[in-house]
Every structure is written in C-alpha cells, then in structure tokens.
Amino acid sequence: MTHRRRYTPWLLVGPAVLWLAVFNLWPSVNTVILSFTSARPLGGGRFTGLANYHRALGDEQLADALVNSLVYLLVCLPLLTVLPLLLALLVERKLPGITFFRTAFYTPVIASAVVVALIWGWVLDDRGLVNGLAREVGAITHPVPFLTDRWLLLLSAIALTVWKGLGYYMVIYLSALGNVGRELHEAAAVDGASAVRRFWHVTLPGVRATMLLVSVLISVSALRVFSELYVLSDGTGGPGGRDMSVVMLIQMYSRGFTGHLGYASALSLLLFAVTVGPMLVLLWIDRKAA
C-alpha cells in the first residue's frame, strides 16, 4: 500500500508534465537550436553560428518593428493601467443602470480580435464611417489616411487594442477593489479626507500589486501584438511594410515552403529578450516603491 502511494502523485501529474514537455519545453529548446542554423521548412539546414543574429542587427524592417513595439508599449501601458481602474471605480458603485454599462464595457473582450479589427478597418477606411461623417459636416475635404499612413495606422491599432482591453483589465481591478477594506475608506472619510485623497492613500496602495500584474500583462501583450496590425494593414504591414510588429515579421519569415526558420527563430529569441526587459523594470520600480 505504501509502495502504491509513493507513485500515485507522479501518475497524477505525469500527463501534465508530458504535455508541457512536448508542447512547451521541446518547442522552446528547438527554437534556440534552430536560431543557430539556416533551417528551412523542408530541410534541416546547417549550423551557421551567430549569422542570424548578425543579420538581425542590420535588418531595417526589424528596427522599424521594434520602434512600433516600443511606441505600442509606451502608449498602451499608461492608458490600460489607469483607465480600467477608473472604470472599475465607476462600475462598482451601485448606480441605476450600472449593470448595462458593466456589460457594455466587457463586450469587446469576448468579441473575436479579428472580427473587431475588420469592423474597425471598415469604419476607418477612406470611404468608411469616420471619414464619411467628417466630410458631411465639412470637417475635412480629403479622407484622413487612417489605414495608409504609417503613424496613423499604428495609432489606430493602438486605439483598437486599448478599446478591446479596457473591459478585461477592469474586471481584474474589480476583484482587487473588493479586497480593499471599506472600513479604511470610512475611517479616512471620518478624518476629513476628500475622495481624491482617499483614492491616492487608500485605493492605490490597496491595488498596487494588481497594478503591477496588469502592467506586466499589458507589456507582454503590447510587444507581442499581431492581429490588430495584421488585419488593419490587410496583411501588408502598412506603407512599405513599416508598420509590422515583431510577431508579424516572424510570421513573414517563417511561412511557406521557402521560409527562413532559422532567422525566424532568432527573431523569436530577440522578442523574448525584449519582452523580459520591461517586466524586470516594472518589478524593480515596484520593489523601490515598496
């Protein structure tokens, strides 16, 4: 009986460990190996050392993609960290009709990213709803190139990401606000603290750990953006391909029978390194503020 109990835990975790090893660990190790080769989809390739990484240093498309990712991060991080918290403070109040607004704010989250991006593409097209209304009221004489200008396309994709992510992070903040003791707010109110002071000195300290979690999630998502830019640019990456994200670049190099799997793997590892950077910075800031 004791002998059986000794192996029971391993039998229970065995399938999960096998799944992780086959579908997570081995692909990660294989990506590292492939990044040092000239592998193709239909061939093993040969060992090329650091050639793929040297190529990446001179890749102008990669430089543009990194700039796009940095802009995405710098805009999305503050907006999606602060706005969902303000929304959560609003919808947690017991106001008439607040259930409707909770549902409305969360609806974009459950919608398909591709479908939403297609709708936004129709709305922002040169002959779409926004340009049509602006032309009707006389605000513009020529269509605003939301989808054909490099920076306007990038900002349109960022707006889509922020709009779609508000509800998701709002729910995370709602769960955190539920753990902030109401007695603290009541005590602060009795001491004469205004609503703003209670927000700064009671609410924010109570949700600081959640803000760190949200910031990390936003950073990873912003640096790995794909669907928004891909659909809004119709898969072209914008004018001259300068609106590609790093993930779009990886997809471009790895697809088809003539794809460069070795170079795509090297870009994947570079993206991993770039993604870890903001996470470490956020953890350092949180530790300094503690």
MINU-553617 format. One line per field, with one value per residue (C-alpha): x, y, z. Coordinates in Angstrom, 1 decimal, decimal comma, m for minus. Each point is the difference from the previous one (the first is absolute). Example, Ala and Ser with C-alpha at 12.3 -4.5 7.8 and 13.67 -1.06 7.14 Angstrom:
<pts>
x <- (12,3_1,4);
y <- (m4,5_3,4);
z <- (7,8_m0,7);
</pts>
This chain:
<pts>
x <- (0,0_2,8_1,8_m3,1_m0,4_3,5_m0,7_m3,6_1,0_2,3_m2,8_m2,3_2,5_1,5_m2,4_0,4_3,8_0,0_m2,2_2,2_3,2_m1,4_m1,9_2,0_3,4_1,1_m1,2_1,9_3,2_m0,5_m0,4_3,4_1,6_m1,5_1,1_3,6_m0,8_m1,2_m3,0_m2,9_m3,4_1,0_3,6_2,0_2,5_3,6_1,6_0,7_1,0_m1,0_m0,7_m3,7_0,6_2,5_m2,6_m2,6_2,3_m0,1_m3,7_m1,8_m3,4_0,9_1,1_m3,4_m1,8_1,8_m0,9_m3,6_0,0_1,6_m2,6_m2,7_1,4_0,4_m3,5_m1,9_1,7_m1,2_m3,4_m0,9_1,4_m1,9_m3,2_m1,3_0,6_m2,1_m2,7_0,1_m0,5_m3,0_m1,8_0,5_m2,4_m3,6_m1,5_m3,1_0,7_3,6_m0,5_m0,5_3,3_1,8_m1,2_0,8_3,5_0,7_m1,6_3,1_2,0_m2,0_m0,1_2,5_3,0_0,0_m3,7_0,4_3,0_m2,0_m2,8_2,5_1,6_m3,3_m0,7_3,4_0,2_0,3_m3,7_m0,9_m2,2_2,4_1,2_m3,5_m1,4_2,9_m0,5_m3,7_0,5_2,7_2,8_2,2_0,3_2,2_m0,2_2,2_2,4_m0,6_1,0_2,6_2,1_2,7_m0,6_m3,8_m0,2_2,1_m2,1_m3,2_1,2_0,9_m3,5_m1,5_2,2_m0,9_m3,7_0,0_2,0_m1,8_m2,6_2,4_2,3_m3,1_m1,1_3,4_m0,1_m3,6_1,2_2,9_m2,3_m2,2_2,9_0,6_m1,7_m2,9_0,8_3,2_m2,0_m2,4_2,8_1,6_m3,3_m0,6_3,5_m1,1_1,8_m1,5_m0,8_3,2_2,2_m1,8_0,7_3,8_0,5_m2,5_m1,0_3,3_2,0_m2,7_0,2_3,8_0,7_m2,8_1,3_3,4_m1,7_m2,0_3,1_1,9_m3,0_m0,3_3,8_0,0_m3,1_1,2_3,4_m1,7_m2,8_m1,0_m3,7_m0,7_2,9_m0,4_m3,7_0,0_2,9_m1,6_3,1_2,4_1,4_m1,0_1,8_3,3_m0,6_1,1_m2,9_0,9_0,3_2,8_m2,5_m1,2_3,7_0,5_m3,1_1,2_3,3_m1,3_m2,9_m0,1_2,3_2,9_m0,2_3,1_m0,7_3,5_m0,3_m3,6_1,1_2,8_m2,7_m2,1_2,8_0,7_m3,7_0,2_3,0_m1,8_m3,2_1,9_1,6_m3,2_m1,1_3,3_m0,3_m3,5_1,0_2,9_m2,3_m2,4_2,8_1,3_m3,5_m0,6);
y <- (0,0_2,4_m0,9_1,0_3,3_0,9_m0,1_1,4_3,7_m0,7_m1,8_3,0_2,7_m2,2_1,0_3,7_m0,3_m1,9_2,6_2,8_m1,8_m0,8_3,3_2,6_m1,1_m1,8_2,8_2,5_m2,0_m0,7_3,7_0,7_m2,7_1,2_3,6_m1,1_m1,8_0,8_m2,3_0,0_m1,6_m2,8_m0,4_m0,2_2,7_0,3_1,6_3,7_1,2_3,6_0,8_0,4_2,4_2,1_0,2_1,2_2,9_1,3_m0,7_3,3_m1,7_m1,3_3,5_1,4_m2,9_0,7_3,7_m1,0_m2,3_2,7_2,6_m2,6_m0,7_3,6_0,9_m3,1_m0,4_3,2_0,0_m3,6_0,3_3,1_0,0_m3,5_1,0_3,1_m2,1_m2,5_2,7_1,2_m3,3_m1,3_2,7_m0,9_2,4_m0,4_m1,8_m0,8_m3,7_1,1_1,9_m2,9_m2,2_2,7_0,5_m3,8_m0,8_0,8_m2,4_m3,1_1,1_m1,5_2,2_m0,7_0,9_3,2_1,0_m0,6_2,3_2,7_m0,3_0,7_2,9_1,6_m0,6_3,0_m0,6_m1,2_1,4_2,4_1,6_0,1_1,8_2,4_0,8_0,5_2,6_1,7_m0,8_m1,4_0,3_m3,1_m3,3_m0,4_m2,9_m2,0_m3,3_1,2_2,4_m1,7_1,8_0,3_m3,7_m0,7_2,3_m1,5_m3,5_1,3_1,5_m3,3_m1,8_2,4_m0,1_m3,8_m0,4_2,5_m2,5_m2,8_2,0_1,6_m3,4_m0,6_3,3_m0,7_m3,2_2,0_2,8_m2,5_m0,9_3,7_0,3_2,5_0,7_1,7_2,3_0,7_0,8_2,3_1,8_0,5_1,6_2,4_m1,5_1,0_m2,5_0,8_m0,5_m3,3_m1,1_0,8_m1,2_m2,9_m1,3_0,1_m1,7_m2,7_m0,8_0,5_m3,7_m0,3_3,1_m1,8_m3,1_2,0_2,0_m3,3_m1,4_3,2_0,1_m3,6_0,5_3,3_m1,5_m3,1_1,9_m1,7_m0,1_3,7_1,1_m3,0_0,5_3,8_m0,1_m2,8_m2,1_2,4_1,6_3,5_2,3_m1,6_m2,7_2,5_m0,7_m3,6_m1,3_m2,4_m2,9_1,0_m0,1_m3,4_m1,3_1,5_m1,7_m3,4_m0,6_m1,9_m2,8_2,4_1,6_0,8_m1,9_0,7_3,8_m0,1_m1,9_2,5_2,8_m2,0_m0,1_3,8_0,6_m2,0_2,0_3,3_m1,2_m0,9_3,5_2,0_m2,7_0,3_3,8_m0,2_m2,4_2,3_3,0_m1,9_m1,1_3,5_1,3_m2,6);
z <- (0,0_0,9_m3,3_m2,0_1,9_m0,9_m3,8_0,1_m0,1_m3,0_m1,8_0,6_m1,2_m2,7_m2,9_0,8_0,1_m3,3_m1,6_1,2_m1,2_m3,5_m0,7_2,0_1,1_m3,2_m2,4_2,1_m0,1_m3,7_m0,7_1,7_m2,1_m3,2_0,6_m0,6_m3,3_m3,5_0,3_m2,5_0,3_m2,3_1,1_3,1_m1,0_1,3_3,0_m0,6_3,4_0,7_m3,6_0,6_2,8_m2,0_m2,8_2,5_1,1_m3,6_m0,7_m0,6_0,2_3,4_1,1_m1,1_1,7_3,3_m0,2_m0,6_3,0_2,1_m1,0_0,6_3,5_1,0_m1,0_1,1_3,4_1,7_m1,7_0,7_3,6_1,0_m2,1_1,1_3,6_m0,4_m1,8_2,8_2,6_m2,0_m0,6_3,5_1,2_0,4_m2,5_m2,1_m3,2_1,0_m1,0_m3,6_0,0_1,5_m2,8_m2,6_1,2_0,0_m3,3_m2,2_2,1_m1,1_m3,6_m2,4_m0,6_m3,7_m0,3_2,0_m2,0_m3,3_1,3_1,0_m3,5_m1,6_2,3_m0,5_m3,7_m2,4_m0,9_3,5_2,7_1,6_m3,2_m1,3_3,0_0,2_m3,7_0,5_2,8_m2,0_2,4_m2,8_m3,8_m0,5_1,8_3,1_m0,9_3,2_m1,7_m2,5_2,1_2,1_3,3_m0,4_m0,7_3,1_2,1_m1,4_1,0_3,5_0,4_m0,9_2,5_2,8_m0,9_0,0_3,2_2,3_1,1_0,6_2,3_1,6_1,3_1,5_1,8_1,2_1,8_1,5_1,2_1,7_2,3_1,0_3,4_0,0_3,6_m1,2_m2,3_2,8_2,5_m2,5_m0,7_3,7_0,2_m2,7_m3,0_m3,3_m2,7_m1,8_3,1_0,8_m3,6_0,4_3,5_0,3_m3,4_m1,8_2,8_0,2_m3,7_m0,5_m0,5_m2,5_m1,9_m0,2_m1,4_m2,5_m1,1_m0,7_m1,9_m2,1_m0,7_m1,3_m2,1_m1,5_m1,0_m1,5_m1,9_m3,2_m1,0_0,2_m2,2_m2,4_m0,6_m0,2_m2,5_m1,9_0,7_m1,7_3,1_m1,2_m2,5_m0,9_2,7_2,7_2,3_0,6_3,5_0,9_0,1_m3,6_m1,1_1,6_m1,8_m3,3_0,1_1,2_m2,3_m3,2_m1,3_m0,4_3,4_2,0_3,2_1,3_m0,3_1,3_3,1_0,6_m0,2_2,5_2,5_m0,5_0,6_3,2_1,2_m0,8_1,8_3,2_0,2_0,9_2,4_1,9_0,0_1,4_2,7_0,9_0,2_2,2_2,4_0,3_0,7_2,7);
</pts>
